[in-house]
Structures are given as structure tokens and as C-alpha cells.
Amino acid sequence: MDSKVELEAKTAHFEHVSQVPVDPKAGDAALEVLGDSRIHYEVTIEDDHRVLSKIDRWIMPIMLVVYSLQQLDKSSVSYTSVFGIIEDTHLVGFQYSWLTSIVYLAQLVWQPVSSYFLVRLPIAKYLAVHVFMWGVCVASSAAAHNFQGLIAARFFLGIFEATVAPCFITITQMWWRRREQTMRLSMWYAANGVTGMFGSLLAWGVGHISGSLRPYQVIFLFIGCISLGVAPFVWLILPDSPTKARFLSNDEKIVAVERLRANNQGTESKIWKWSQALEVLIDPKSYMWFAFMFLCALPSGGISAFGPLIIQGFGFNQFTTILFNIPFSAIQVVVTLSSAWISTRIKLKWPVVFFLTLPPIAGAIALLKLGRTADLRNRLLGCYYVISFYTGIQPMLYTWASQNTAGHTKKLCTTGLFFVAQCAGNIVGPLLYTTAEKPYYRRGLIADLICWSALAGLVLVAVVYLSWLNARHAARRVALGKPAVVIDRSLEKFRGTRTNADEKDATNDQAFDDLTDLQNEDFIYVL
């Protein structure tokens, strides 16, 4: 604990900093409390732990709840698939598939616009409005009695949900060090699995209700109203940036941004920089991330939409099908969090991503080879659960791409491009499955197998390219009189600032100058 004298000195020091005249629109938002990017402030381990604990308590619950809700709302049509929505609304051919694909088509359309608004508008308020509006869309789906009504509601659902994952990646970057980001991002992504378990149980319970409303209508109404109730809490609790957090004192705001210096990613800026947007288009990494996410999202989109129908094809009734979908979601939670823990420990992403492609490849091959006779039910179910390892890939790709990008406009444009790829994959994925191919769904499974195999090969290419970029930055540091080899402290356990610096520590003087990863020679790419 600091002595009284030390605390008074520290407070006086921070108060002096806050009086430095700063143009709040110049550079990164962190300069509002730091004053100058090149002035470093000591942060003790105790300071770090205290502020990190506050951040986790205030930010993470909101992120977990909101991400769970968007997944629940998005997946609501999947839960209704085994309770008669296809028959009740007279869906034929690919119409059911389009109820999933249209969500991602809408997101594909809205992503570029959303990326611009995320720079220009307060991120928390922007998110809160979207949570409210997607709740309206889901609840309104209960009034749809045909394909036209359902497709319209699902289109607007996609528009309003388009912002949530880009928002959360941006929030994760601006609040946590790179070492901490992997686990935090995986935690809110693992909410998908929790939602899968809750949603399956919800659908199972609602399916037993008899009344004037059809089961699918009750599911839509219940899920939509939950989002409507959560939206005001997002508006009131979630801050727009560390410098705007009401739960942090002025001293703690300085700690919150100073501890992020080693990230070399800044927090946020409200200036849209066209030069950074252009860099996204000429940076080969952008297309690498695009390919990664498309190859990951295509299988995910198909299995998310047709998962219950695939299980039903093994010979189970509608209620047993819903219950057997719960372990798939449980495995997703375990795989996602375990992968994040391993990645954090070894400080590498590529071995984890590569390994996660292998079980789904094996599971898909088995489902293609096995028949669908009653005596194979348990084996088929086991193969389906093995495929669930693919769910751990996406959060790894989220963190891998976000941790290798700097410059606020570039970060948001890269995230937007990333989610364009995700939307494209999720549009195509369900369309490769059709109810006419039940119970084998061969075309969809073959496409998934190809994607996971290509993804494994691309991981190895990414390692070589990122290693080359690190070598190029090392040469630039030498030319500027800096050490060629520096330790990336953002991936290490926090051990205080300045007093623990040595010759292998990067100075990170440009950390809050809103430079891109290609511009800042101190930036270290994560393999």
C-alpha cells in the first residue's frame, strides 16, 4: 500500500497532468488525460490490479449479456425450426436457409457504414440504440405468418446486429492489454455457447406450451422483449472510452490508459483518417484476415442454421433433438476458453488455430462416410460433437487480427472488412445446406471440410508473413538507433512501468499518436 505522502504526491502529479492544455480532437482520446504521448507515468502492480479489477467488474458483465442476447436473437429461427415454423409459415425450397443468410446479407450491406459511424459517434450510445432496435425486430417476427414477413424482420435484425461484434472488438482493444484481450474476447464470444444451452432449454420448454400462439411466436416474443429490457442498462452503464468512465477517478483514468501503452494501439479517436482507410486496402494482411474469416464463417453459418436439423436426421424426435444440441454449445464454451488460456500462456495464436481445424476435419469426414441407420445414432452424435471444435477458431481469429492492427480508423476499417468476410461466409454457408438433402447434407459437409482444410494451410502462410513484418520493423528500429530486438511487454504479465524498463523494452513513445501498425516501428506483430 502507498503511504499517505506517496498518495498525496501521486495525486498532485496526476492533477498537474490533467491541467495540460490538450486539444481533445487531436490524436488519441488517451491524450485527454495523459497530456503528451511521450510523457510516461509510473503505474505500480497494485495500481494495475485495482484498475483492472474495476474495468472487469463494470465492462465485462455488459459485454457478456449483450453478446449473449444478440446470439440468442440471431439463433431464434434455428430453435423454431423443429417446432413447426417451416410448416406454419409455408416455407419451401431455400426459403428457410434465407432466413439465416439474410441476416448476414444485411450486415454485409451495413458494415462499411457502421465502421464510419463507430469512429464518429459515441460507441456505447451507438451500441445501446442498436440493442433496443434489434429487440424490436425479433419481437415483431412473431407477427409474421409467411416468408415475406419473416425475411423483412430478419433483414432489419441483421442491420441492427451488424454493429455488436465490431463494437466489442474496439472496446476490448481500448480497455485491456494485448495479453488480457484474448481471454476477455473469448469470454464474451463464449457467451454464444451459453446462449446455445439456454436457448435450447427455452425452446424445449416453450415447445410444450399450448395456446392461441404458435410455439415459434412465443419464442420470438420472449427473446425480443429481453433485449428491449437490457438496452437502457447499456446506455447508462457502458462508457464510451476509458477517459469517459464515471466509475474511474482521474488518477485511475491515467492508470487505465498508461497500462495500455505497450499495446501501441491507442484507445480511440473521433477523427476519420482517409490515409488509414487507404492503408487497409493496400495492406496484404487485410486480405489474409478476410480469407481467414470467410473460411471460418462459411461452415459456421451452415451448421448454426442446420445444426438441429442435422441431429434430427440421426433419427431423434424434435424434443430430443433440442436437448442433444445442448452439449454442442457446452463444448463450445470449454473449447473457446481453453484455447484462449493456452494462447495466453504460450503467447502465440497460430498453433492454437491450426490445432482447432483438425477435429472438425475429422468429424466432417466421419459424417460423410457413415450412414444414418438407427444403430449408428450415438456414433453420429459423437462425430457431430467433435465438429464443435470449430467454434473456438473464430474468437482466436478476432484477437489475432485485432492485436496485429493499430491506428483507430485502420482498426475499425479492418474490423469492418473482417466482418464483411464473416457475413459473406454466413450468407453462403446456409445456402449450401437444403432440407431436400436431409438427412445427409453432403454438399454442405463437403464445403465445410474444404474450408477447414484451406484454413489450416493459410495459418502457416500467416506465420511466415507476420515474422517477416517483425523483421522489417526490427531493421527500421536499428536505422533509428533503437534496439533491434525488444520484448513485447503487452503479452507479458504486468510488472509495473518505467522502473522495470531495460534496454530491451521498447520506448512506445508513439503509442498514443494514432499511428498504424505499419507506421510505428515499435509495433510487434503477434504470431
N, C-alpha and C positions, 0 to 999 in steps of 0.2 A: 504493500500500500504506500502511496506517496505521502510524505509528511505535509503538514499544513503549509509550511514555507514553500515547498516544491509545488503544491497545488496552486498557491497564490501566484507564483512566478509563471507557471504554465498558463493560468487564466489570463494574466496580464499579457503574456506573449501572444496568445490567441486573439485577445481583444485588439491588440495592436495590428495584427494581420487583417482583421475584419475591417479596419479603417482605411486600408489601402484603396485608393480610388481605382475602380475597375469598371470597364465597360462590360456589362453583363452579356452583351451580344457578341463580344469578341472572344474567339476561341471556344474552349470547352467550358461548360457550366461550372466545373470544379474551380475555375479561377475566381468565382464569386466569393469563395471562402479562403482560397489559397493566396490570391493576390497576384502571384507570379509563378509560372510553372517551374522556374529554375531555383526557387527557394524551397528547400526541403525542411520538413518539420519532424522532430523525433516522435515516434509512436512506440510505446512500450508494448511488451507482450500483454500486460494487464489491460492497457487501453484497447488493444486489438480485440481481446476476448470479450470485454464488456460491450463494445460497439457491435461486434459480430453477433453476439447473443441477442441484442436488441433488434438488429436487422432481421435475423431469422424469425424472431417472435412476431414481428409486425408484417413482414413481407410474405414469408412462405405460406402461412395459412390462406391468405387471399389467393395466391397463385394456385395452390392445391385445389381449392374449392372451385375456382373459375375454370381451370383446365378440366377438372372432372365434369363440370356441367356442360362444357362445350362438346366433350366427347359423348356424354350421355345424350345430349340433344341430337348430335350428328348421327349417333347409332340407333336412335329411337326407331327408325324404319326397319332396321335389322331385327329388332326384338319383335316388331309386329308381323314379321314375315311368316312366322309359324302360327300366328293367331288370326289368319284369315284376311289380312289386308289385300292380298293378291286377288282373292275371290270376291271380297266385299266391294272393292273398287274396280273390278273387272279389268285388271291389268293383264296384258298379253305380250308375247314376244319379249323384246328387250326393255319394256316399259319399267319393270321393277328395277332392272340394272340402272336405268337412267335416273331413278330416284336417288341413287348414291352418286352417280357421276355428275349430275347437275350441280351438286353442292360444290364440287371441286372446279367445275367449269366456271361457276360464279366467282369463286376465289381467284381463279386464273385471270379473269377479267379485272377484278378489283385490286389485285396485288400491287401493280405499278402505282395506282392512285393512292393506295393505303401507305406505301413506302414514303411518298411525298408528305402526306398528312402526319405521319409519325415523326417527321422532322419538324414540321411547322406547328403542330398542336401539342398541348399538354398530354403526355402519353396515358396517364391514369384516367383522366376525364374522358379521353377518346375511347379507352377500353370500356369504361363503365356504360357509356351510351350504347356501345355495341352489344354488351351483355344483355341489357334491357331489351333491345330490339330483336335479338335472336330468340329470346324468351317469347316475345310476341309471335314470332314466326312459327315456333314449334306448337304453341298453344292453338294457333289458328289452323294448323294442319288437321286438327280434329274435325273441323267443319268441311273438309274436303271429302267428296264422295266419288271422285273419278280421277283419272290420270292428270287432267289439266289442272285441277285444283291442287293436287299433291305436288306436281312439278313446279308450280308457281311458288308455293310456300317453301319448297326445298331450295329454289334458286335464291330467294332473299335470305334464307338461312345461311347459305354459302357466302353471300355478300357480307353479312354482319359477323360471321365467324372467321373471315379472312384475316382479321387483324390479331387474333389472340396469340398464336404462336410467334409471329414476328415481334409483337409487343413483349412477350415473355422472354425471348432471346435477348432483346435490347435491355430489358430490366435486369436480367441475370448478369449481363456484361457490366452494367453501371453500378451494381451493388456488391459484387463478390470478386475476389481474386481468382485468377485462372485455375489455381488448384482447387478452389471451392466450387467453381462453376459446374464442373462435371457432375458432382453429386447433387447439387441443388437442381440443376436442369433435369437430371434423371428422376429426381423425386417428383417434380410436377408432371413429368411425362409418364411416370409410373402410375399416376392417377388414372390413366387410361385403363389399366388393369383393374384397379379398384372399382372404377365405373363399370367395367365389364361384369364384375361379380355382382355389384349392386343392381345393375340394370337387368341382368338375367333373373335374379331373385324377384325383382319388381315385376318383370314380365310374367314370371311363373305365377305370382300371386294374383295379378290383375287378370290373367287368363282364366282364373276360376270364378271371376265375378260375372254375374248375370244381371242384366238390367236393360234399360232403354238404349244405353250407349254401347256400341261395339267395343270389344277389348282394345283395339288399336286406338280408338278415340280417347279412351281413359288414359292410356299410356302417354299420348301426345299432350293431353291437358295437364296431367300431373307433372311431367318433366318440364314443360314450358313454364308453369307457374313457379317452380323452384328458381329458375333463372331470373324471373321478374322480381322475386323477393331478395335475391343476392345483389342485384345491380346497385342499389343505394349504398350498400356497405363498401363496394369497390370505390365508388365516388368519394366517400367520406374518409376511408382509411388509407388507401394506397397513395403514396406521394408520387409526384411526377419525376423526382430525381433526389439524390442524397442531399442536395443543397436546399430542397423544399420540404424535407421531412420534419414534421412537427414533433415527432417522438424523439428527435435528436436535439441536444443543445448545440450552441455554436461550436463549443470545443469538440463535441462528438462528430459534428459535420466535417470538421477538419480531419479528424482521425479517419472517418469513413472514406474520404476521397484520397487522403495521403496513402492509406494502406493499398490503394489500387494502382499506385504509381508504376510498380513493376509490370503491370499488365501491358503498359504502353498502348492502351486502347481508349483512354479518357472515359468520360461519363456520357455527356450528351452536348449537342449544340443545336441551336434553333436556326442556324444558317444553312440553307441548301447550297451545296458546293457542286457546281456542274463538273468541275475538274475531277472530283472524286467519283461522280456518277460515270464519267467517261472512262476512268481507270478500271471500273468494274468490267466494262466491255472489252478492254484490251488486256486484262489480266487473265492468263491461262487458267489460273486457279478457279476462276468463276465458272468456267465450263466444266472443270473437273468436279466441282461441287454439284453442278447441275446434273451431270451424268450419275454421280453417286445417288442423289436423291431420287431421280427418276427410276433408277434400277431398284431402289428400295421401296418406293411408293407403289409401283405397279403391282407387285404381289400383295402388298398390304391392303390396297384398295379392293382387290378381288376377294381376298379371304375375309376382310372385315364385313363385306356385304353378304357373302355367301357362306360364312362360317357355320351358322346354324343349319343351313340347308345341306351343307356337306355332311355334318353329323347326322342329320335326319336321313341322309342317303345310306348310312351304315345300317339302317333298319330300326331306328328308335322312334317312339311316338313324340308328339310335339312337346309334352311336358318334360320327358326325359331328355330330349334334345336341349332344351333350355338349361337344365341343370348340368348336363355334361359340358356345356360351354363355360361354366364357372372355372374349372381347373385350368383351362386355356388362359384365362385372364389372370389367375393366381400365378401361373408360371411366368407370365409377362412381368409382373411386379418383381418377382425374385430375380429373373434374368436381368432386368433393367438396372436394379440397384446393385446386384453383384458385379455387373460389368462396369458400372461407374466406380465402385470401390476398387476393383482390380486396376482399372485405368489410372485412378488417382495414385495408387501405390507405386505402380511401375512408371508413371509419368509419360505414358505412351498411349496413343489411340489405335494405331494400325493393327497391333496383334489381336486386340480385343475384337475389332470389327471383322478381321479376317476369320477368326475362330467362330464368330456368331453366324457366318454364312454357311458353315459346314453342316450343322444339324438340320436346317430346313432343306438343304440339298438332299440329304439322306431321306428325310421324311417324304419329300415330294416324289422321289424315285420309288419309294415303297408303295405310296398310294397309287401310283401309276401302274405298278406291277401286280398288286393284289386285286382279287375280285371283290364282290360285295355280298357274298353269301353270309348267312346268319352266324356261322361258326367262326367267321373272321372279325366279328364286331369289335372285340376287345383289342385285337392287334391293329385294326384300322384306327381305333380311337387313340391308341398309343402313338401311332405314326403322326396323327393329326396334332397331338400334343408336342411331339418333337419339332414340328414345323414352327411352333410358337416361339422358338428361339429367335426368329427373325425380328420380333418386336423389340429386341434390345439394340438392333442396329441403328434405328432412326435417332434416338437420343444421342448416341455416340457421334453420328454424323452432324447433328445440331451443334454439339460442343466443338467438334473438330473444325468445322467451318468457322464458327463464331470466334474461336480462340486464335484463328490464323488470319483475322481481318481487323484492321484498325482504320480510323477516320470515320466520324459519325455518319456522314452521308454514304460513304462506301459501305459501312456496316449494314445500314438499312437497305441499300440497293442490293447488296449481296444476299441478305436475308430474303428480300423480295424475289430475287432470281431463284434462290433456293426453294422458295415455296411455289413459285411458278412450276418448277420441275416436279415438286410434290403433287401439285394439283393435276398436272398433265398425267403423271403416273396413276393417280387415283381416279382420273376420268377413264383412262384406257383399261385399268385393271378389272373393274366390274363388267366391262363390256366383253371381256374375253371369257367370261362365265355366262352361261344362259341356262334357264330352267329346263330347256329342251334337252340338255346333255346330262341331266341327272340320271343316276347317282354318281357318275364317274368324273364329270367335269374335266375331261382330258385336256382340252385346249388351254384352259386356264392354268392347270397344274404344269403343263409343259412350258408355258410362257414364264411362270414363276421360277421354274428350275433354271431356265436360260438367264434370267435376271440375276439370281443369286450367284450363279457361276461367273458371270461377267463382273459382278461387283467384287468378288474375291480377287479377280485378276487386276482390277483397277486400283485396289488398295495398294498393291505392290508398286504400281506406277506412281502413285501419290507419294509414297515414302521416298522414292528416288528424287522426285521433283522438289519436295519440301527440303530435303537435305541439301540440294543444290542451292536453293534460295538462302539457306542459313550460311552456306559457304560464301555466297556473294556478299551478304551483309558483313561477314567477318572481314572480307577484303576491304570493304568500304570503311570499317572501323579502323583498320590498320592505316589506311591512307589519311585518316583524320587524327592519327596519333592516339587512338584508343586501343585497348587490348583486343586481340583477335578473338580470343575465347573468353566468354563471360558466362556466369551462372544465371540461369533464368529463375530468379527468386519467386516469380509469380507461381511456379509449380512446386515450390518448397513450402514446408511449414513456416508460418510467420515467426520470425525471431527478433523482431524489433527493426527499426530503421536507423541509418546513419552510423550509430555507434558500433554496429556489427559489420559495416562495409569493409571490403577488402579490395585488392587490386583486380579481382575477377568479377566484381559487381559492376554492372552497367550503371552509368550515372542516371539514366532515364530522365534527363533534364527536359526532354521534349514530350514527355508522357501526356501532358495536357495541352499540347499545341494543336490538337486535331489534325495530326499527320496520318497518312495512310501507312499500312504495313510496308509498302514498297518504298515510301519516302523516308521512314525512320530507320536508320541503320542499327539502332539499339533493339529493334523488334526481333524476337526469337520465335521462329515457327515451331509449332508443336507437331511432333511426328506421331 
